[in-house]
């Protein structure tokens, strides 16, 4: 192998994988815990998600005699343009209202969304992109790349495309906005957290509290045999369906250990 024909040894640990999701609201995703608020996912998407955070500059050295272009001491950052865009396959009245930017759901007909001619403070809401990261992506300790778009407003409007025998597609573009109360806050934040190994789940068997009525429907029961010592631990055997209840037998249920 050529000297520089290589990749970093930790490449797999640093990959962002899968399409990710779009989540609504400042508290829709918690980067400290990796938890997503119930019902905060905006919808199913297709074609992946696009995220950009692009600065605009002014070069005060431009047209100055003897000054090279892009002299660092004369470069000034004017603003940031931060956007998240994608294509939804699923929509609801709340999502269409959000896509329109300035709109309301009719209070007399909750199936009707009416665009407005002016903006409201309520039209702005935060949007998160959250995607899997690293080689450890378990349900509890999985890694993530999370991008937080602040004061997001749909600036792409409503766009719908249908195809014969295919699903409808709804394009959306959200733009982050600076607040007058925090003029120096760029409307996008980034979080990258590697995953860790999942903690193995430990189970225990506890005696079931049964009465003469017998087994409870939908519960799996076990019987126990063995001496219960280190050399000969208890053996728990699942009670097969259709087994008759015996009130002289102690039955056990399996649960997550406290």
C-alpha positions as MATLAB code, in Angstrom:
seq = 'XXXXXXXXXXXXXXXXXXXXXXXXXXXXXXXXXXXXXXXXXXXXXXXXXXXXXXXXXXXXXXXXXXXXXXXXXXXXXXXXXXXXXXXXXXXXXXXXXXXXXXXXXXXXXXXXXXXXXXXXXXXXXXXXXXXXXXXXXXXXXXXXXXXXXXXXXXXXXXXXXXXXXXXXXXXXXXXXXXXXXXXXXXXXXXXXXXXXXXXXXXXXXXXXXXXXXXXXXXXXXXXXXXXXXXXXXXXXXXXXXXXXXXXXXXXXXXXXXX';
ca = [
       0.000    0.000    0.000;
       1.244    3.491   -0.846;
       2.313    5.591    2.136;
      -0.624    7.997    1.967;
      -3.258    5.619    0.625;
      -4.837    5.228    4.042;
      -7.811    6.231    6.126;
      -7.875    7.090    9.845;
      -8.045    4.027   12.050;
     -11.103    5.465   13.840;
     -13.048    6.173   10.614;
     -15.976    3.940   11.546;
     -16.235    5.586   14.949;
     -16.598    9.028   13.326;
     -19.181    8.376   10.610;
     -22.613    9.996   10.547;
     -24.910    7.331    9.148;
     -28.518    7.025    7.999;
     -30.850    9.824    6.946;
     -31.664   11.184   10.396;
     -34.860   12.918   11.460;
     -36.284   16.426   11.787;
     -37.621   17.319   15.216;
     -39.669   20.371   16.158;
     -39.275   22.663   19.149;
     -36.542   23.985   21.429;
     -37.142   21.021   23.758;
     -37.888   18.524   20.975;
     -34.441   17.002   21.444;
     -32.258   16.982   24.549;
     -28.538   16.791   23.644;
     -27.614   16.087   27.267;
     -29.582   12.840   27.338;
     -30.179   12.085   23.649;
     -33.917   11.937   24.336;
     -36.545   12.950   21.778;
     -39.830   14.435   22.959;
     -42.813   12.252   22.106;
     -44.587   13.304   18.886;
     -41.866   15.883   18.104;
     -40.706   14.209   14.859;
     -42.082   16.339   12.029;
     -42.582   13.519    9.547;
     -41.118   10.778    7.373;
     -38.668   12.098    4.778;
     -37.153   10.934    1.510;
     -33.798   11.716   -0.080;
     -32.107   12.703    3.164;
     -31.748   16.064    4.890;
     -29.681   19.056    3.778;
     -28.091   21.336    6.387;
     -26.029   24.448    5.692;
     -24.528   27.263    7.738;
     -22.781   29.676    5.384;
     -21.060   32.945    6.388;
     -21.035   36.139    4.319;
     -17.955   38.370    4.378;
     -16.916   41.868    3.357;
     -13.325   42.436    2.212;
     -12.471   46.014    3.196;
      -9.163   45.636    1.404;
     -10.879   45.350   -1.946;
      -9.957   48.203   -4.322;
      -7.267   49.413   -1.928;
      -4.038   50.012   -3.809;
      -1.253   47.566   -2.976;
      -3.583   45.468   -0.760;
      -3.936   41.802   -1.749;
      -7.416   40.334   -1.905;
      -8.458   38.490    1.248;
      -6.049   40.170    3.645;
      -7.127   38.690    6.961;
      -6.855   41.910    9.000;
      -9.346   43.606    6.647;
     -11.867   40.755    6.427;
     -15.152   41.170    8.314;
     -17.918   38.635    8.860;
     -21.305   40.180    8.073;
     -23.806   37.403    8.812;
     -24.623   33.712    8.719;
     -27.283   32.026    6.597;
     -28.393   28.839    8.354;
     -30.828   26.425    6.737;
     -32.274   22.921    6.998;
     -34.166   21.469    4.055;
     -35.615   18.162    2.959;
     -38.646   16.445    1.509;
     -41.530   15.076    3.558;
     -43.569   12.050    2.560;
     -46.039   12.532    5.398;
     -47.909   15.693    6.304;
     -50.487   16.909    8.794;
     -52.332   20.180    9.275;
     -49.654   21.266   11.774;
     -46.835   20.463    9.335;
     -48.523   22.222    6.386;
     -49.107   25.273    8.602;
     -45.406   25.243    9.458;
     -44.403   24.813    5.803;
     -46.458   27.840    4.759;
     -44.585   30.013    7.227;
     -47.358   32.521    7.906;
     -50.601   30.586    8.306;
     -53.271   29.494   10.772;
     -55.420   26.432   11.303;
     -59.057   27.553   11.096;
     -60.588   27.517   14.571;
     -63.974   26.534   13.109;
     -62.605   23.822   10.796;
     -59.452   22.112   12.023;
     -58.940   20.481    8.608;
     -58.417   23.904    6.993;
     -55.126   25.851    6.882;
     -55.286   29.525    5.867;
     -52.174   31.511    4.804;
     -51.673   35.000    6.264;
     -50.250   38.203    4.771;
     -48.118   39.024    7.820;
     -45.782   37.221   10.200;
     -46.460   36.370   13.817;
     -43.999   35.599   16.597;
     -45.642   32.170   16.788;
     -44.577   31.398   13.209;
     -40.990   30.928   14.417;
     -40.030   27.672   16.097;
     -36.807   25.723   16.548;
     -36.012   22.715   14.353;
     -33.496   19.950   15.080;
     -31.741   17.548   12.746;
     -30.681   14.414   14.634;
     -28.777   11.535   13.019;
     -26.881    8.447   14.112;
     -23.150    8.798   14.755;
     -20.275    6.392   15.471;
     -20.260    2.616   15.542;
     -22.371    2.415   18.701;
     -26.013    3.194   17.984;
     -27.937    1.385   20.691;
     -31.381    2.485   21.804;
     -30.119    4.041   25.042;
     -26.482    5.090   24.567;
     -26.319    5.563   20.798;
     -24.155    8.369   19.409;
     -25.625   11.275   17.489;
     -24.976   14.323   15.364;
     -27.533   16.978   16.321;
     -27.950   20.369   14.661;
     -30.186   22.941   16.301;
     -31.735   25.613   14.056;
     -32.958   28.501   16.204;
     -35.981   30.684   15.413;
     -36.684   28.645   12.298;
     -39.184   29.851    9.723;
     -40.213   28.050    6.561;
     -38.848   30.282    3.795;
     -39.303   27.795    0.957;
     -43.087   27.957    1.048;
     -45.352   25.035    0.225;
     -44.275   22.763   -2.626;
     -45.986   19.469   -3.493;
     -45.169   16.915   -6.179;
     -47.172   13.804   -7.015;
     -46.424   10.909   -9.351;
     -48.513    8.075  -10.770;
     -48.503    5.104   -8.391;
     -46.032    6.907   -6.125;
     -46.158    8.808   -2.843;
     -46.620   12.569   -2.750;
     -43.536   14.607   -1.876;
     -43.521   17.899    0.042;
     -40.370   20.023   -0.161;
     -39.508   22.212    2.809;
     -36.776   24.716    3.665;
     -36.307   26.205    7.124;
     -34.130   29.269    7.734;
     -32.797   30.244   11.172;
     -33.206   33.819   12.364;
     -31.357   36.091   14.753;
     -33.393   37.623   17.576;
     -33.291   41.331   18.391;
     -32.840   40.271   22.012;
     -29.668   38.317   21.150;
     -28.096   39.942   18.118;
     -24.764   38.168   18.596;
     -26.226   34.641   18.677;
     -25.818   32.710   15.417;
     -29.070   30.754   14.827;
     -27.461   27.325   14.567;
     -25.760   25.054   17.110;
     -23.956   21.737   16.600;
     -23.633   18.717   18.897;
     -21.548   15.582   18.207;
     -21.582   12.772   20.728;
     -20.016    9.337   20.286;
     -22.013    6.348   21.426;
     -21.062    4.037   24.253;
     -21.750    0.370   24.920;
     -25.250   -0.431   26.050;
     -25.596   -1.461   29.685;
     -26.609   -5.143   29.741;
     -30.114   -5.673   31.065;
     -30.190   -7.858   34.178;
     -33.298   -9.882   34.906;
     -34.600  -11.548   38.021;
     -37.341  -14.057   38.712;
     -39.878  -13.272   41.428;
     -42.659  -15.414   42.777;
     -45.966  -14.641   41.113;
     -48.845  -13.514   43.300;
     -51.483  -15.925   42.048;
     -54.837  -16.831   43.506;
     -57.130  -19.768   42.904;
     -58.206  -18.011   39.707;
     -54.971  -19.298   38.163;
     -52.806  -17.781   35.466;
     -53.295  -14.195   34.325;
     -53.872  -13.843   30.584;
     -50.917  -12.488   28.613;
     -48.300  -13.100   31.332;
     -45.433  -15.572   30.865;
     -44.832  -17.784   33.887;
     -41.919  -20.013   34.871;
     -41.349  -22.940   37.196;
     -38.139  -23.355   39.163;
     -35.890  -26.343   39.744;
     -32.364  -26.879   41.043;
     -30.626  -26.401   44.366;
     -30.050  -22.662   44.004;
     -26.372  -22.772   44.947;
     -23.336  -21.453   43.079;
     -22.528  -24.961   41.939;
     -26.081  -25.769   40.971;
     -28.077  -22.599   40.238;
     -31.815  -22.514   39.866;
     -33.199  -23.405   36.459;
     -36.321  -21.543   35.329;
     -38.478  -23.219   32.721;
     -41.206  -21.381   30.824;
     -44.702  -22.721   31.363;
     -46.001  -23.811   27.983;
     -49.342  -22.612   26.656;
     -52.240  -24.819   27.676;
     -50.610  -26.078   30.873;
     -53.137  -26.528   33.670;
     -52.690  -24.355   36.739;
     -51.509  -26.213   39.858;
     -52.080  -24.287   43.085;
     -49.458  -26.390   44.856;
     -46.725  -25.141   42.504;
     -44.872  -21.858   42.945;
     -44.760  -19.940   39.678;
     -42.378  -17.120   38.821;
     -42.380  -14.138   36.483;
     -39.329  -12.582   34.820;
     -38.703   -8.847   35.247;
     -35.912   -6.303   34.915;
     -33.843   -6.282   38.098;
     -34.121   -3.153   40.225;
];
